[in-house]
Amino acid sequence: MEIYLVRHTETTCEKGICYGQSDVDLAEPFESVFENILSQLPSKAIIFSSPLKRCVTLAKYIQNNIKTISYEEDKRLMEMNFGDWEMKNWNSIPQEQLNPWMEDFVNIKVSNGESFVELHERANDFLSEKKSKKINHPVIIIAHAGIIRSFLCHHSSLPLKDAFQNKVDFGEVIKIIF
C-alpha cells in the first residue's frame, strides 16, 4: 500500500504552546504551502484525515483538487492528548510533572491525557484496519507530527523512544510503502 503522510501546516498557536488535541486554526496565508503539498501527491487517491480542523482544512483542499476515491475523518489520527497541559506554555508546566514525562514520554501518561504508547496503539489500530482491506489505490493521510512519527516507527521498526529521530516539518509529505 502506497501511503503519503502529510503533516498539517503551521497553526495560529504561539511557539511554545502545547496544543495536542486542542482544535486550533491554521496560520494564514496557507494557499501556496497547500499548492506545494498538492504537487507532491498522486492525482487520484483515498484520503484519511484527523478530524481536527488544522488537518481537515488541508484535507478538504486536497479533496477538491485531486480525483478523490473516498474521504474519511478518523479520530485515531488525532494528535496526542496532552490532557491538563493542553493550551499551556511548555515552560509553565510544573517541572515535577514535565521532567518524568520528558524522561519517558513513551510510557508516562500526561495527567488526564495519554502516553505515546497509547497514541501508537490507536495509530497501529488504524493502520492494521486499512492494511487488512488490501487497498489498491494510493492513500493520503493528513495528520499530526505524533501520528506520523508513530507510523514511521512502525514502518522502520524504530523503537518508540527514538521517535523524535523522525523529523516531521509542518506541511511535509512523506511517502512510505506498506
JOGI-V888089 format. One record per run of one state. SS is the DSSP state (2 for helix, 1 for strand, 0 for the rest). FROM is the first residue (numbers start at 1). TO is the last residue. If there is no record, write none. Layout:
BEGIN
ss:from:to
SS:FROM:TO
SS:FROM:TO
END
This chain:
BEGIN
ss:from:to
0:1:1
1:2:7
0:8:10
1:11:11
0:12:16
1:17:18
0:19:25
1:26:26
0:27:30
2:31:38
0:39:43
1:44:49
0:50:52
2:53:65
0:66:66
1:67:73
0:74:74
2:75:77
0:78:82
2:83:85
0:86:87
1:88:89
2:90:92
0:93:94
2:95:103
0:104:115
2:116:132
0:133:138
1:139:143
0:144:144
2:145:156
0:157:159
2:160:165
0:166:172
1:173:177
0:178:178
END
